[in-house]
């Protein structure tokens, strides 16, 4: 399903968002080598090889081409440091009766945890998705033990729906519709301002 194209660059109060591209490969490889991050991102908790990260990046860039939205890399506006990636993409969810829906994804290097970056990135992505993208709803899911991620979702207005299996592991599934979205101040994007 084709929707309105979302902006490739925009910013929040502290961060600049840019659609994922080849330029972000090094940052993503480092993210996928962070053992604390990968405890929550990979099926078996292991780090991803650079080849696996490259394949994922190519898929992310293809998603942008096909659907007009996807994942963004986020950099600190002042230092220029990479602080994570987040965004919206289509997922097939066989564990939820074969449902296909747009899901919210986010990951922050462990050295930047507990600074509000996950919430800021996710809030900005949702503001763009519900605004420019016109999305009717967004899902999000995480491992049951990833309480910080569940807190991010709940802060943004996501509501727990059910437990299901995703990538061979149990996950907690949350859903958000535009009317339930609670944007966080630092996450309000301004897509009219170039990143």
Secondary structure as UniProt FT lines:
FT   STRAND          9..11
FT   STRAND          15..19
FT   HELIX           22..24
FT   HELIX           25..31
FT   TURN            32..33
FT   HELIX           35..41
FT   TURN            43..44
FT   HELIX           50..67
FT   STRAND          71..76
FT   TURN            77..79
FT   STRAND          82..93
FT   HELIX           94..96
FT   TURN            97..98
FT   STRAND          99..107
FT   HELIX           110..112
FT   TURN            113..114
FT   HELIX           117..130
FT   TURN            131..132
FT   STRAND          137..143
FT   TURN            144..145
FT   HELIX           147..156
FT   STRAND          159..166
FT   TURN            167..168
FT   STRAND          169..177
FT   HELIX           178..180
FT   HELIX           185..187
FT   TURN            191..192
//
